[in-house]
């Protein structure tokens, strides 16, 4: 069996068709479908849940409210200050969008769109826009770029420090994209490798393959439970780092 083909089948995005809009040629792919499902849940499912008066859905409404309040009180306000309340909607949307895409990847026939570098780069780009916008809005254009270099630095170091600090703005966004991408794709690779152990050892004999199978399946189940934790953790980490970077841009001191 070809391990490379198996990994590509489960991890690499599958493009079904291409749609052309003038000079643009856009793919209709599996990861795009997963993002569409997550977006539908956010745009349609959550509003219906919030407006519902069903007692059966009350625990889910409470969980949703507690999550948003946690994001506001424990992540947004401590890092952005009292003016951060206006940005709570973005951080809540970002958290739930990443979380839903992570969880969809654990569903049979699903795929983790966050295991696609293009997707995580797009999320990081929106965070980069927010960080820059919030910093300029709070300090002004001149003040924002003027505070990139810390106060007290000798004048002769400015030509060296300023380009480094500007480059650091892009590196922060790059780190957000790589961190989420690597953590989400790593778990799926580990699961597939554990499953492939059955066939690899099975090539030495049926008895050997059957002996390894219970161990491999047990490791896969453990990794799946770990992936469930990672799905929540990575959404939390992405939002927290974005809040920290945004707060640093708004309050340079």
GUDRENKOL-135924 format. One record per residue (C-alpha): residue in three letters; residue number from 1; x, y, z. Coordinates in pm, whole numbers, plus 50000, padded with zeros to 5 digits. Each point is the difference from the previous one (the first is absolute). Example, Ala and Ser with C-alpha at 12.3 -4.5 7.8 and 13.67 -1.06 7.14 Angstrom:
// GUDRENKOL-135924
{rest: ala nr: 1 c1: 51230 c2: 49550 c3: 50780}
{rest: ser nr: 2 c1: 50137 c2: 50344 c3: 49934}
This chain:
// GUDRENKOL-135924
{rest: unk nr: 1 c1: 50000 c2: 50000 c3: 50000}
{rest: unk nr: 2 c1: 50116 c2: 50354 c3: 49925}
{rest: unk nr: 3 c1: 50010 c2: 50200 c3: 50324}
{rest: unk nr: 4 c1: 50057 c2: 50323 c3: 49806}
{rest: unk nr: 5 c1: 49675 c2: 49956 c3: 49804}
{rest: unk nr: 6 c1: 49806 c2: 49923 c3: 50319}
{rest: unk nr: 7 c1: 50130 c2: 50313 c3: 50173}
{rest: unk nr: 8 c1: 49923 c2: 50214 c3: 49697}
{rest: unk nr: 9 c1: 49646 c2: 49858 c3: 49972}
{rest: unk nr: 10 c1: 49913 c2: 50093 c3: 50360}
{rest: unk nr: 11 c1: 50198 c2: 50322 c3: 50041}
{rest: unk nr: 12 c1: 50049 c2: 50174 c3: 49665}
{rest: unk nr: 13 c1: 49705 c2: 50206 c3: 49877}
{rest: unk nr: 14 c1: 49799 c2: 49835 c3: 49722}
{rest: unk nr: 15 c1: 49887 c2: 50233 c3: 49720}
{rest: unk nr: 16 c1: 49679 c2: 49883 c3: 49829}
{rest: unk nr: 17 c1: 49956 c2: 50279 c3: 49746}
{rest: unk nr: 18 c1: 50112 c2: 50350 c3: 49906}
{rest: unk nr: 19 c1: 49774 c2: 50303 c3: 49969}
{rest: unk nr: 20 c1: 50108 c2: 50293 c3: 49785}
{rest: unk nr: 21 c1: 49898 c2: 50360 c3: 50073}
{rest: unk nr: 22 c1: 50169 c2: 50210 c3: 49732}
{rest: unk nr: 23 c1: 50372 c2: 49993 c3: 50078}
{rest: unk nr: 24 c1: 49940 c2: 49806 c3: 50325}
{rest: unk nr: 25 c1: 50008 c2: 49620 c3: 50004}
{rest: unk nr: 26 c1: 49872 c2: 49867 c3: 50331}
{rest: unk nr: 27 c1: 50003 c2: 49636 c3: 50115}
{rest: unk nr: 28 c1: 49702 c2: 49810 c3: 50138}
{rest: unk nr: 29 c1: 50174 c2: 49774 c3: 50248}
{rest: unk nr: 30 c1: 49947 c2: 49788 c3: 50308}
{rest: unk nr: 31 c1: 50150 c2: 50258 c3: 50234}
{rest: unk nr: 32 c1: 49784 c2: 50271 c3: 49844}
{rest: unk nr: 33 c1: 49696 c2: 49784 c3: 50074}
{rest: unk nr: 34 c1: 50111 c2: 49959 c3: 50363}
{rest: unk nr: 35 c1: 50038 c2: 50377 c3: 50033}
{rest: unk nr: 36 c1: 49656 c2: 50043 c3: 49844}
{rest: unk nr: 37 c1: 49848 c2: 49763 c3: 50258}
{rest: unk nr: 38 c1: 50170 c2: 50186 c3: 50286}
{rest: unk nr: 39 c1: 49883 c2: 50333 c3: 49858}
{rest: unk nr: 40 c1: 49643 c2: 49870 c3: 49964}
{rest: unk nr: 41 c1: 49997 c2: 49890 c3: 50364}
{rest: unk nr: 42 c1: 50126 c2: 50343 c3: 50108}
{rest: unk nr: 43 c1: 49769 c2: 50204 c3: 49777}
{rest: unk nr: 44 c1: 49685 c2: 49788 c3: 50028}
{rest: unk nr: 45 c1: 50035 c2: 49745 c3: 50280}
{rest: unk nr: 46 c1: 50124 c2: 50231 c3: 50275}
{rest: unk nr: 47 c1: 49740 c2: 50278 c3: 49941}
{rest: unk nr: 48 c1: 49720 c2: 49741 c3: 50002}
{rest: unk nr: 49 c1: 50141 c2: 49851 c3: 50320}
{rest: unk nr: 50 c1: 50027 c2: 50339 c3: 50169}
{rest: unk nr: 51 c1: 49645 c2: 50104 c3: 49902}
{rest: unk nr: 52 c1: 49850 c2: 49663 c3: 50088}
{rest: unk nr: 53 c1: 49788 c2: 49974 c3: 50314}
{rest: unk nr: 54 c1: 50010 c2: 49621 c3: 50011}
{rest: unk nr: 55 c1: 50079 c2: 49859 c3: 50343}
{rest: unk nr: 56 c1: 50185 c2: 49710 c3: 49840}
{rest: unk nr: 57 c1: 50246 c2: 50244 c3: 49842}
{rest: unk nr: 58 c1: 50044 c2: 50208 c3: 50315}
{rest: unk nr: 59 c1: 50325 c2: 49822 c3: 50106}
{rest: unk nr: 60 c1: 50152 c2: 50071 c3: 49657}
{rest: unk nr: 61 c1: 49899 c2: 50367 c3: 50018}
{rest: unk nr: 62 c1: 50156 c2: 50021 c3: 50345}
{rest: unk nr: 63 c1: 50323 c2: 49839 c3: 49876}
{rest: unk nr: 64 c1: 50014 c2: 50242 c3: 49709}
{rest: unk nr: 65 c1: 49944 c2: 50300 c3: 50228}
{rest: unk nr: 66 c1: 50259 c2: 49881 c3: 50252}
{rest: unk nr: 67 c1: 50256 c2: 49955 c3: 49723}
{rest: unk nr: 68 c1: 49947 c2: 50350 c3: 49862}
{rest: unk nr: 69 c1: 50017 c2: 50151 c3: 50350}
{rest: unk nr: 70 c1: 50319 c2: 49804 c3: 50069}
{rest: unk nr: 71 c1: 50158 c2: 50128 c3: 49679}
{rest: unk nr: 72 c1: 49901 c2: 50357 c3: 50086}
{rest: unk nr: 73 c1: 50093 c2: 50001 c3: 50370}
{rest: unk nr: 74 c1: 50308 c2: 49773 c3: 49997}
{rest: unk nr: 75 c1: 50159 c2: 50068 c3: 49660}
{rest: unk nr: 76 c1: 49876 c2: 50318 c3: 49833}
{rest: unk nr: 77 c1: 49965 c2: 50250 c3: 50285}
{rest: unk nr: 78 c1: 50320 c2: 49903 c3: 50191}
{rest: unk nr: 79 c1: 50209 c2: 50043 c3: 49684}
{rest: unk nr: 80 c1: 49821 c2: 50283 c3: 49817}
{rest: unk nr: 81 c1: 49866 c2: 50197 c3: 50296}
{rest: unk nr: 82 c1: 49650 c2: 50148 c3: 50033}
{rest: unk nr: 83 c1: 49995 c2: 50095 c3: 49631}
{rest: unk nr: 84 c1: 50039 c2: 49632 c3: 49913}
{rest: unk nr: 85 c1: 49631 c2: 49933 c3: 50057}
{rest: unk nr: 86 c1: 49934 c2: 50136 c3: 49651}
{rest: unk nr: 87 c1: 50218 c2: 49721 c3: 49854}
{rest: unk nr: 88 c1: 49832 c2: 49714 c3: 50189}
{rest: unk nr: 89 c1: 49788 c2: 49908 c3: 49697}
{rest: unk nr: 90 c1: 50308 c2: 49941 c3: 49786}
{rest: unk nr: 91 c1: 50176 c2: 49786 c3: 50262}
{rest: unk nr: 92 c1: 49687 c2: 49795 c3: 50068}
{rest: unk nr: 93 c1: 49947 c2: 49941 c3: 49627}
{rest: unk nr: 94 c1: 50366 c2: 49908 c3: 49955}
{rest: unk nr: 95 c1: 49990 c2: 49754 c3: 50291}
{rest: unk nr: 96 c1: 49684 c2: 49820 c3: 49893}
{rest: unk nr: 97 c1: 50099 c2: 49991 c3: 49632}
{rest: unk nr: 98 c1: 50335 c2: 49836 c3: 50078}
{rest: unk nr: 99 c1: 49842 c2: 49767 c3: 50256}
{rest: unk nr: 100 c1: 49729 c2: 49883 c3: 49760}
{rest: unk nr: 101 c1: 50252 c2: 49932 c3: 49722}
{rest: unk nr: 102 c1: 50217 c2: 49807 c3: 50246}
{rest: unk nr: 103 c1: 49706 c2: 49790 c3: 50122}
{rest: unk nr: 104 c1: 49868 c2: 49931 c3: 49650}
{rest: unk nr: 105 c1: 50336 c2: 49842 c3: 49923}
{rest: unk nr: 106 c1: 49928 c2: 49735 c3: 50266}
{rest: unk nr: 107 c1: 49671 c2: 49898 c3: 49840}
{rest: unk nr: 108 c1: 50005 c2: 49702 c3: 49759}
{rest: unk nr: 109 c1: 50039 c2: 50117 c3: 49638}
{rest: unk nr: 110 c1: 50085 c2: 50345 c3: 50132}
{rest: unk nr: 111 c1: 50327 c2: 50188 c3: 49963}
{rest: unk nr: 112 c1: 50183 c2: 50258 c3: 50209}
{rest: unk nr: 113 c1: 50010 c2: 50315 c3: 49790}
{rest: unk nr: 114 c1: 50237 c2: 50140 c3: 50264}
{rest: unk nr: 115 c1: 50247 c2: 49736 c3: 49882}
{rest: unk nr: 116 c1: 50028 c2: 50204 c3: 49679}
{rest: unk nr: 117 c1: 50267 c2: 50270 c3: 50011}
{rest: unk nr: 118 c1: 49798 c2: 50222 c3: 49765}
{rest: unk nr: 119 c1: 49709 c2: 49999 c3: 50248}
{rest: unk nr: 120 c1: 50213 c2: 50078 c3: 50305}
{rest: unk nr: 121 c1: 50183 c2: 50268 c3: 49800}
{rest: unk nr: 122 c1: 49663 c2: 50161 c3: 49920}
{rest: unk nr: 123 c1: 49906 c2: 49997 c3: 50369}
{rest: unk nr: 124 c1: 50337 c2: 50146 c3: 50093}
{rest: unk nr: 125 c1: 49957 c2: 50269 c3: 49736}
{rest: unk nr: 126 c1: 49669 c2: 50113 c3: 50153}
{rest: unk nr: 127 c1: 50172 c2: 50015 c3: 50339}
{rest: unk nr: 128 c1: 50286 c2: 50202 c3: 49848}
{rest: unk nr: 129 c1: 49745 c2: 50249 c3: 49860}
{rest: unk nr: 130 c1: 49831 c2: 50025 c3: 50341}
{rest: unk nr: 131 c1: 50331 c2: 50052 c3: 50183}
{rest: unk nr: 132 c1: 50108 c2: 50274 c3: 49760}
{rest: unk nr: 133 c1: 49657 c2: 50165 c3: 49992}
{rest: unk nr: 134 c1: 49964 c2: 50002 c3: 50380}
{rest: unk nr: 135 c1: 50351 c2: 50138 c3: 50046}
{rest: unk nr: 136 c1: 49952 c2: 50281 c3: 49749}
{rest: unk nr: 137 c1: 49653 c2: 50082 c3: 50131}
{rest: unk nr: 138 c1: 50128 c2: 50026 c3: 50358}
{rest: unk nr: 139 c1: 50329 c2: 50182 c3: 49939}
{rest: unk nr: 140 c1: 49963 c2: 50157 c3: 49658}
{rest: unk nr: 141 c1: 50206 c2: 49909 c3: 49694}
{rest: unk nr: 142 c1: 50313 c2: 50190 c3: 50102}
{rest: unk nr: 143 c1: 49977 c2: 49897 c3: 50363}
{rest: unk nr: 144 c1: 49951 c2: 49633 c3: 49914}
{rest: unk nr: 145 c1: 50309 c2: 49972 c3: 49782}
{rest: unk nr: 146 c1: 50190 c2: 50236 c3: 50228}
{rest: unk nr: 147 c1: 49952 c2: 49767 c3: 50295}
{rest: unk nr: 148 c1: 50124 c2: 49693 c3: 49815}
{rest: unk nr: 149 c1: 50348 c2: 50075 c3: 50130}
{rest: unk nr: 150 c1: 50008 c2: 50014 c3: 50384}
{rest: unk nr: 151 c1: 50075 c2: 50330 c3: 50167}
{rest: unk nr: 152 c1: 50353 c2: 50055 c3: 50117}
{rest: unk nr: 153 c1: 50164 c2: 49825 c3: 49707}
{rest: unk nr: 154 c1: 50304 c2: 50199 c3: 49870}
{rest: unk nr: 155 c1: 49937 c2: 50186 c3: 49675}
{rest: unk nr: 156 c1: 50268 c2: 49809 c3: 49814}
{rest: unk nr: 157 c1: 49809 c2: 49675 c3: 50065}
{rest: unk nr: 158 c1: 49675 c2: 50124 c3: 49842}
{rest: unk nr: 159 c1: 50100 c2: 49910 c3: 49639}
{rest: unk nr: 160 c1: 50061 c2: 49645 c3: 50124}
{rest: unk nr: 161 c1: 49715 c2: 49961 c3: 50251}
{rest: unk nr: 162 c1: 49718 c2: 50148 c3: 49790}
{rest: unk nr: 163 c1: 50022 c2: 49746 c3: 49711}
{rest: unk nr: 164 c1: 50029 c2: 49718 c3: 50255}
{rest: unk nr: 165 c1: 49687 c2: 50118 c3: 50183}
{rest: unk nr: 166 c1: 49808 c2: 50039 c3: 49672}
{rest: unk nr: 167 c1: 50108 c2: 49649 c3: 49901}
{rest: unk nr: 168 c1: 49886 c2: 49881 c3: 50343}
{rest: unk nr: 169 c1: 49644 c2: 50113 c3: 49919}
{rest: unk nr: 170 c1: 49990 c2: 49749 c3: 49714}
{rest: unk nr: 171 c1: 50183 c2: 49730 c3: 50194}
{rest: unk nr: 172 c1: 49729 c2: 50007 c3: 50268}
{rest: unk nr: 173 c1: 49732 c2: 49929 c3: 49740}
{rest: unk nr: 174 c1: 50220 c2: 49734 c3: 49840}
{rest: unk nr: 175 c1: 50047 c2: 49832 c3: 50339}
{rest: unk nr: 176 c1: 49621 c2: 49993 c3: 50053}
{rest: unk nr: 177 c1: 49950 c2: 49826 c3: 49665}
{rest: unk nr: 178 c1: 50278 c2: 49744 c3: 50045}
{rest: unk nr: 179 c1: 49910 c2: 49916 c3: 50361}
{rest: unk nr: 180 c1: 49636 c2: 49916 c3: 49921}
{rest: unk nr: 181 c1: 50086 c2: 49818 c3: 49676}
{rest: unk nr: 182 c1: 50275 c2: 49785 c3: 50154}
{rest: unk nr: 183 c1: 49804 c2: 49905 c3: 50311}
{rest: unk nr: 184 c1: 49689 c2: 49897 c3: 49809}
{rest: unk nr: 185 c1: 50174 c2: 49803 c3: 49727}
{rest: unk nr: 186 c1: 50236 c2: 49824 c3: 50243}
{rest: unk nr: 187 c1: 49721 c2: 49814 c3: 50181}
{rest: unk nr: 188 c1: 49854 c2: 49861 c3: 49678}
{rest: unk nr: 189 c1: 50341 c2: 49881 c3: 49884}
{rest: unk nr: 190 c1: 50058 c2: 49824 c3: 50334}
{rest: unk nr: 191 c1: 49661 c2: 49824 c3: 49976}
{rest: unk nr: 192 c1: 50069 c2: 49881 c3: 49647}
{rest: unk nr: 193 c1: 50346 c2: 49876 c3: 50096}
{rest: unk nr: 194 c1: 49856 c2: 49798 c3: 50289}
{rest: unk nr: 195 c1: 49745 c2: 49843 c3: 49764}
{rest: unk nr: 196 c1: 50269 c2: 49923 c3: 49745}
{rest: unk nr: 197 c1: 50195 c2: 49808 c3: 50265}
{rest: unk nr: 198 c1: 49739 c2: 49725 c3: 49968}
{rest: unk nr: 199 c1: 50072 c2: 49951 c3: 49631}
{rest: unk nr: 200 c1: 50375 c2: 50056 c3: 50033}
{rest: unk nr: 201 c1: 50036 c2: 49728 c3: 50265}
{rest: unk nr: 202 c1: 49739 c2: 49793 c3: 49820}
{rest: unk nr: 203 c1: 50241 c2: 49969 c3: 49709}
{rest: unk nr: 204 c1: 50213 c2: 49781 c3: 50229}
{rest: unk nr: 205 c1: 49706 c2: 49769 c3: 50059}
{rest: unk nr: 206 c1: 49630 c2: 50003 c3: 50079}
{rest: unk nr: 207 c1: 50060 c2: 49906 c3: 50364}
{rest: unk nr: 208 c1: 50242 c2: 50292 c3: 50046}
{rest: unk nr: 209 c1: 49753 c2: 50244 c3: 49845}
{rest: unk nr: 210 c1: 49715 c2: 49875 c3: 50222}
{rest: unk nr: 211 c1: 50225 c2: 50029 c3: 50304}
{rest: unk nr: 212 c1: 50088 c2: 50360 c3: 49924}
{rest: unk nr: 213 c1: 49640 c2: 50097 c3: 49907}
{rest: unk nr: 214 c1: 49861 c2: 50041 c3: 50357}
{rest: unk nr: 215 c1: 50298 c2: 50217 c3: 50098}
{rest: unk nr: 216 c1: 49967 c2: 50216 c3: 49688}
{rest: unk nr: 217 c1: 49624 c2: 50043 c3: 50045}
{rest: unk nr: 218 c1: 50049 c2: 50091 c3: 50366}
{rest: unk nr: 219 c1: 50260 c2: 50262 c3: 49906}
{rest: unk nr: 220 c1: 49766 c2: 50137 c3: 49731}
{rest: unk nr: 221 c1: 49714 c2: 50036 c3: 50250}
{rest: unk nr: 222 c1: 50231 c2: 50174 c3: 50248}
{rest: unk nr: 223 c1: 50125 c2: 50235 c3: 49727}
{rest: unk nr: 224 c1: 49641 c2: 50078 c3: 49894}
{rest: unk nr: 225 c1: 49915 c2: 50101 c3: 50357}
{rest: unk nr: 226 c1: 50315 c2: 50210 c3: 50006}
{rest: unk nr: 227 c1: 49897 c2: 50156 c3: 49668}
{rest: unk nr: 228 c1: 49668 c2: 50099 c3: 50155}
{rest: unk nr: 229 c1: 50189 c2: 50189 c3: 50270}
{rest: unk nr: 230 c1: 50236 c2: 50150 c3: 49741}
{rest: unk nr: 231 c1: 49701 c2: 50123 c3: 49794}
{rest: unk nr: 232 c1: 49889 c2: 50221 c3: 50291}
{rest: unk nr: 233 c1: 50353 c2: 50085 c3: 50110}
{rest: unk nr: 234 c1: 50120 c2: 50122 c3: 49660}
{rest: unk nr: 235 c1: 49692 c2: 50220 c3: 49953}
{rest: unk nr: 236 c1: 50067 c2: 50148 c3: 50345}
{rest: unk nr: 237 c1: 50372 c2: 50051 c3: 49932}
{rest: unk nr: 238 c1: 49939 c2: 50167 c3: 49662}
{rest: unk nr: 239 c1: 49749 c2: 50244 c3: 50150}
{rest: unk nr: 240 c1: 50216 c2: 50068 c3: 50306}
{rest: unk nr: 241 c1: 50312 c2: 50077 c3: 49796}
{rest: unk nr: 242 c1: 49799 c2: 50225 c3: 49770}
{rest: unk nr: 243 c1: 49867 c2: 50187 c3: 50304}
{rest: unk nr: 244 c1: 50351 c2: 50035 c3: 50146}
{rest: unk nr: 245 c1: 50139 c2: 50135 c3: 49672}
{rest: unk nr: 246 c1: 49705 c2: 50237 c3: 49960}
{rest: unk nr: 247 c1: 50036 c2: 50128 c3: 50356}
{rest: unk nr: 248 c1: 50372 c2: 50059 c3: 49945}
{rest: unk nr: 249 c1: 49922 c2: 50201 c3: 49687}
{rest: unk nr: 250 c1: 49739 c2: 50209 c3: 50182}
{rest: unk nr: 251 c1: 50206 c2: 50057 c3: 50317}
{rest: unk nr: 252 c1: 50372 c2: 50009 c3: 49911}
{rest: unk nr: 253 c1: 50110 c2: 50082 c3: 50355}
